[in-house]
Amino acid sequence: KKAESKLKEIGEKLSDFKKRFDKIGEPTGEKKEELDKKFKPMMQAVTKKLEGQMNRIATQIDGGPDILKEITSHLAPLAKK
């Protein structure tokens, strides 16, 4: 239950970030290239780590598939349109 409330809290923060991002829109041209250069390696590393942890949850934790359903239900509203 404690983890569930933490997931909900994180989901709300991510939702707020997405709303703010949608409001300002994506950068274009040179600014987009600059941001890609600066943050793309970090985002790739974070994505790889997240995928590894999701796999670990699915295969090594009792109730893993149910936990992943819960996690994805909190993240689904953030998916790109």
C-alpha positions in Angstrom: 0.0 0.0 0.0 2.9 2.4 0.8 4.4 1.7 -2.6 1.1 2.3 -4.3 0.7 5.7 -2.7 4.3 6.6 -3.7 3.5 5.5 -7.3 0.4 7.6 -7.3 2.4 10.6 -6.1 5.1 10.1 -8.7 2.4 9.7 -11.4 0.9 13.0 -10.3 4.3 14.8 -10.5 4.9 13.3 -14.0 1.5 14.4 -15.1 2.2 17.9 -14.0 5.5 17.8 -15.9 3.7 16.6 -19.0 1.1 19.4 -18.8 3.8 22.0 -18.5 5.7 20.5 -21.4 2.6 20.4 -23.5 2.0 24.0 -22.7 5.4 25.2 -23.9 5.7 22.8 -26.8 8.7 21.1 -28.2 11.8 23.0 -29.0 12.8 23.4 -32.6 15.9 23.7 -34.7 19.1 24.5 -33.0 17.6 24.4 -29.5 16.3 20.9 -30.1 19.7 19.7 -31.3 21.4 21.3 -28.2 19.0 19.6 -25.8 19.3 16.2 -27.7 23.1 16.4 -27.4 22.9 17.3 -23.8 20.2 14.9 -22.5 19.9 12.0 -25.0 22.7 9.9 -23.5 21.2 10.4 -20.0 17.7 9.5 -21.1 19.0 6.4 -22.9 20.7 5.3 -19.7 17.6 5.9 -17.6 15.4 4.0 -20.1 17.8 1.0 -20.0 17.8 1.0 -16.2 14.0 1.3 -16.1 13.6 -1.6 -18.6 16.0 -3.7 -16.5 14.0 -3.0 -13.3 10.7 -3.7 -15.0 12.1 -7.1 -16.2 13.4 -7.9 -12.7 9.9 -7.1 -11.2 8.2 -9.3 -13.8 10.5 -12.3 -13.3 11.8 -12.2 -9.8 9.2 -10.7 -7.5 6.0 -12.5 -6.3 3.0 -10.8 -7.9 5.4 -9.0 -10.4 2.9 -8.9 -13.3 0.3 -7.3 -11.1 2.8 -4.8 -9.8 3.7 -3.9 -13.4 0.0 -3.4 -14.3 -0.3 -1.0 -11.4 2.8 0.9 -12.5 1.7 1.1 -16.1 -1.7 2.3 -15.1 -0.1 5.3 -13.4 2.1 6.0 -16.4 -0.4 5.4 -19.2 -1.8 8.9 -19.1 1.7 10.3 -19.8 2.2 8.3 -23.0 2.7 10.4 -26.1 -0.4 11.0 -28.2 
